[in-house]
Amino acid sequence: MSYFYREYHDGPDPLAPPYDVRSALDEMGDAVLSGSTPLDALRDLLRRGLPGAPDRRGLDDLLRQVRRRRRDLRDNTRLDGTLERVRALLDKAIGQERAELFPDPSDDARFRESALDALPSDAARAVQELADYDWRSAAARQTFEELRDLLRREVLDSQFRGMRDALANPDPAAMERVRQMMSDLNDMLDRDARGEHTQDDFDQFMQKYGDMFPENPRNLDDLVDQLARRAAAAQRLLASLTPQQREELAGLIDQTLEQAGLAEQMRRLGDSLYARRPDLAWGAPERVSGEQPMGMGDAVTALQELADLGDLETALRQDYPGARLDDIDEAAIRRALGRSAVDDLDALRQVERELEAQGYLRRNRGKLELTPKAVRRLGETALRRVFASLDSGRRGDHDQRDAGTAGEPTGSTRPWRFGDEQPIDVVRTVVNGVRRGGGAPVTLSVDDFEVVETERRSAAAVCLLVDLSYSMALRGTWAAAKQTALALQALVASKFPQDAVQIIGFSNYARVLRPDELAGLEWDMVQGTNLHHALLIAGRHLDRHPDFEPVVLVVTDGEPTAHLMRNGVPRFEWPPSQETLTLTLAEVDKMTRRRATINVFMLAADDRLREFVDEVARRNGGRVFSASADRLGEYVVSDFLRARRTR
């Protein structure tokens, strides 16, 4: 047996390793942690292209190529080529006829010259009047037949792409076959409208007339789509001409179809196509500015491509509600930019699908969301960034060894000492008694007892209160606050799993934030900084964990301007009312009685905010940090670790 090997060109390399979507998620994470929504982050990634795959183009690159192609078509397309060619052939035929008549002194020659002189300037009307003219000149007659052949080919090619080549040589049998094809096509469309069409009918039609449809449609819907787009482009061609040119060309088209016996069939076909695809821009003019004239068939092809490129540009922009990569027509991409662009689009689609399939993204009521799995990874990324800015000596160690009863066994034992509360290791204790020589029953002495050595890990109830008010976005600090919350969540989940952490966001009212909604969280476009409500919720969290060490961290850029009334409705006042300040400070006092130290991280330097946090520190004993947005995560995580070490 022999084998032949060649370079693989049909699509991407099938043996290439699959794209690692985790790097795509990391790229998205940069945008999400900077304040973008997951949907916007994914769209930005797809527009830029895939990280680690420089040979793959993003949507922006494809969009630039589409726009360049549209510009080239507009700059190199002139729509009146057929009309110009008809006028030239008409003038040539008339000139040849005059040359034949000039030497003839007869009255008939003078009468014919008068008839030629009286021809209208409108090309369509002139061609119509010459249709029955008895040409004296054989050359003129041949030129006029060339004109009619040109019109027949161009008119049919404008409706059926590729028909011009099929009718290059005048053949009555070929025209009869065209008439029969159109009749069969209209009959098939009528049967489909009545619900009587089958795929077998279409297959038989293509078997008989497939050479007239070079695009090889797979079914009737494909054929209708191809014919409708071309018919709409033909209508746009007429609409793009001047009124005089439009009238002349329309007249020539009507005459040609009548002479070919196709007028009625073409009218039926046009009505059916419009009824099936009214969404196409049938009469919209197209602005072109080329210098090279095109024949009618080529001009229609150019306008059809321009329309396809316009639709493709809209799909590639992905800037409409509910936009997805599946909206982009793969066939249109292939026609416009080639197979490599299809491969690039497939790679982008694969990333979007894999992010969902591997559990990083999900759609909830049409809205794209990050899953808890993705949030954990983004939190770890935020935490790595924080730790990268910390000195190794400031990271500290959370573990401590103690003689308490709570803790995890280390696997070792040691002799019991007075005051030890660790559990007794019964086996080692009995073995010690046997080795000491005790009989049966074994008698134990104080020196025989051993205890299980444990490593105690203190547990903390952590409350991070994050300001979500509109001012956070205006000052550009909201993204830093979100990164900090994600980093703290990841730190507690990874290094201190015994801790109970709660993230509380507050604006006009406060709410508990789940880990999976942190990444996609947006600031609230409302007025109010309701720290009173946030402290109420935090207090309930601490009360549910009375044996845990309390840790309360507050990130804000403004003094309290709202409080929760008894009926559960928030009340906003600015400047802050005395009632708001009194109620908020009352919750601070409750935190103090719970032994919870409140550390406040200020993201602004307002005088009223400074006065308020100084009062909080005086009442509670906590600390105040004036942190810049770019170092907020470092401050919060460092303070949390310091508090845990101190505890």
TAGI-V97642 format. One record per run of one state. SS is the DSSP state (@ for helix, = for strand, . for the rest). FROM is the first residue (numbers start at 1). TO is the last residue. If there is no record, write none. Layout:
SS:FROM:TO + SS:FROM:TO
This chain:
.:1:20 + @:21:33 + .:34:37 + @:38:48 + .:49:58 + @:59:75 + .:76:77 + =:78:78 + .:79:80 + @:81:102 + .:103:106 + @:107:117 + .:118:122 + @:123:132 + .:133:137 + @:138:159 + .:160:162 + @:163:166 + .:167:171 + @:172:193 + .:194:198 + @:199:212 + .:213:219 + @:220:240 + .:241:242 + @:243:260 + .:261:262 + @:263:276 + .:277:292 + =:293:293 + .:294:295 + @:296:317 + .:318:324 + @:325:327 + .:328:329 + @:330:337 + .:338:338 + @:339:357 + .:358:360 + =:361:364 + .:365:366 + =:367:370 + .:371:371 + @:372:388 + .:389:391 + @:392:395 + .:396:399 + =:400:400 + .:401:407 + =:408:415 + .:416:423 + =:424:424 + .:425:425 + @:426:435 + .:436:445 + @:446:448 + .:449:449 + =:450:456 + .:457:459 + =:460:467 + .:468:469 + @:470:474 + .:475:477 + @:478:495 + .:496:499 + =:500:506 + .:507:509 + =:510:513 + .:514:514 + @:515:518 + .:519:530 + @:531:543 + .:544:548 + =:549:556 + .:557:561 + =:562:564 + .:565:569 + =:570:572 + .:573:577 + @:578:593 + .:594:596 + =:597:602 + .:603:606 + @:607:620 + .:621:623 + =:624:626 + .:627:628 + @:629:646 + .:647:647
